[in-house]
Amino acid sequence: MGAIDRLLVSVVDDDGSVRESLPDLLKQFGFAARAFSSALEFLASDCVDQTRCLLLDVAMPGMTGPELQQELIRRRQAIPIIFITADRDTIIRQRLIEQGAVECLFKPFSDTALLEAVNSVLHPKS
Amino acid sequence: MADSAKSHDVPLDSSVPTASLESILCTEELQRRPSRPPDYEKENQALVKLVSALADSPTTIFRTLAETIQDITQCDSAGLSLLTTDGKTPHVDGKRFYWPAIAGMWNPHVGGGTPRNFGPCGDVLDQNRTLLFTHFERRYPYLMPVNPAAEECLLVPFYVDGKAVGTIWGIMHSDRRKFDAEDDRIMASLGKFASSAYQALIQIEDLKLQVAEREKAEAEVRELASGLEAKIRRLVEANVVGIVMWNLEGAITGANEAFLRMVQYDREDLASGRVRWTDLTPAEWRGHDERAVADLRTTGIFQSFEKEYFRKDGSRVPVLLGGALFEGSGNEGVAFVLDLSEQKRAESALRRSEAFLAEGQHLGQIGSFSWRVATDEITWSAELYRIYELEIGVPVTLELIHSRVHPEDVSLIEKMKMMDRAREGGHDFEWQYRLLMPDHSIKYMHAVAHATRDQDGQLEYIASVQDVTARKMAEEARDKARSELAYVARVMTLGTLTASIAHELTQPLSGIVTNASTCLRMLQTEPPEVEGARETARRTIRDGNRMSEVITRLRALFSKQEPTTESVNLNEVVLEVIALSIVELQKNRVMLCPELADGLPLVIGDRVQLQQVILNLLRNGSDAMSTVEDRPRQLLIRTERDEGDRVRLTVQDAGVGFDPQAADRLFDAFYTTKGDGMGIGLSVSRSIIEGHHGRLWATLNDGPGAAFSFSIPRASEGLARADGIRNIQVPAVTGPAAA
């Protein structure tokens, strides 16, 4: 499979280790992956339209994950979003899912949990 | 007429042949020549002009006279010659003539003149009549350079009080006109006038001199009088001292406010004559008054002495009194009166305070000593003997002192080279030390010494020593309590940071898990992606170590370990605290702006305590902005060098600020402006910073918000202190007492 045919999963997280490790795992899953350190960097990139799934950190300086979610809704960019957060707050998780997120994974999450969540977006039938 | 003047300064050369007097005289011609008729009108006008000139401006009288002669005789030059001794002022005993004024062609020669005994003027005075000369330079060669030459010269003498003082003269430089008898007459007339004018002038000059002298004398007297008067008036009106005027019978005829205030009478009392100095004086002081009166009668003054006056209400006022009779009065005089109440009060207060001092020393457990360095002469107060538990009066030596000082502090005192320092310089110094008593109990002492020089220039220390044992014990108890409080505060602060800590731990953990998963998957592929797996495994190890560090820091923060002292890079501490609190700050939508100085000097202190203070300041700043919506919630944390070899850290928020009135209370324990705060954060922070020999303070921003700063000494100074006096002073610099 050429990279051009792979589905693009974008990662937005201010933590360097996440930006560093997640794309490699996503590539192992067979996806194309790009990482961004902030919501604004993502919005300014040319990946917004191609992104099929967004792995989005909740707490970030400047624009937060939920704020980016609202901004994408406002722009009518219906990108499926999987939140990833270090804050094990089930109430927040519940709220985020209610507001349209596909999933909210608590860090650290297993590779299978991640793959399951991404596949639920990109391969709904499988 | 400089040439002429020069010529007769030169001794006359008798060898030069000169014409005889007869050959240059032609006076008889005047009678033979046809004479013009007298012009009395012109003559009168001329005299009037002269008189008015004399009245208006006596100094120009000579010039006016010369002009008048020229005008009335229609000659070419006219002037006058006056006897003088100095060449400038008229003098009847003069040995030469000078020319004070010349009109006409000879005018440039004003100031010149001729000798008394060898010249035309002298001839006129010798012959006591008018003479007419023709070409007198033939006999008097010194007149040759005086140009133009005199064809004819008519000279008329004038006298003052029968004494010849000079001549007036007219000169024709050509033969266009000859002098005649009318010229002789009118010159004689003018000669008489010249006599009067001269007299008038002399008198006027003399009078002017007299007037000037008199005016000067009068001015001096006036100045003296007004100066004295003004001084006396100022003295009376200033009411600095009481001034009273009196007569010997006992009446007070005048007094200033100061005196009236002293005795509490008013102006009406004074005017009524009821106030008499004899009545103001208590019976036991009358003898003094009588002696003063006796002195006044014999010498006119009395020496000042202390006495008392009755006030109007019958109370007494101590005064110092001195005075004198008015000159030439014999009965009336003036006296100054000084109120001595204050001095008396001070004197008695001094006596009392001396008595209280010993008692005060005992109560305050403060002893004092003096130490003459040159002779090692040491004097102790009684209380100091008691503190050292030595028998009062035992001779004090440095050896004796050392026998009581705690062995550890003796070495420190020696290190300080206290004695050397004391012997060399004249510094004041302050130190703390311990006494080890024979029963092995310890006393804490605080000493302050002040260096002075006695009248012989010898160095002497005056010192006070306080037994601060009780205070020390209380301080230690307080410090222990504070330390406990600090722990509670720390745990509480950290409790609220759970989210942050979880984040801090889960970020590397998340990386570890993801990398490990990736690694496994890479190894499971066919063929295995060995290089990728190796890379992810390396990251896993790195993130594991990162986590381990975080855990170590957290353990230190949570543990109740004794504070330690080390060199600390404050910037590193700030970064650690930022790492711990960044999530909390982000949650509160705070924009953190670190401004950390490059090359910041190290500080000496306890890393964890400093972390705690910074954490606290960041939290406070964040909390202060929790309600701010109309501006960025910007939180600035800055480190910088501070003056005096110190390092300063500032946390500046854009929050609600604080009430300036409450600025002092901000650091009080349990003072809080926050709904959920216990109010111990700042109090503990200040304790910690003070334990680091630093200062923590708050200021309001120019704009919204406040800034909290602390400033602590840099390491080099702190290390120096560890060996120095301060270490004795505060042995628990870094111990629990400092927290």
Interface residues (C-beta under 8 A of the other chain):
Chain A: D15 S17 V18 E20 S21 L22 D24 L25 Q28 A59 M60 P61 T64 I84 A86 D87 R88 F106 K107 P108 F109 S110 D111 L114
Chain B: A499 A502 H503 T506 Q507 P508 L509 S510 G511 I512 V513 T514 N515 S517 T518 L520 R521 M522 T525 G532 T536 R539 D543 R546 I582 V583 Q586 K587 M591
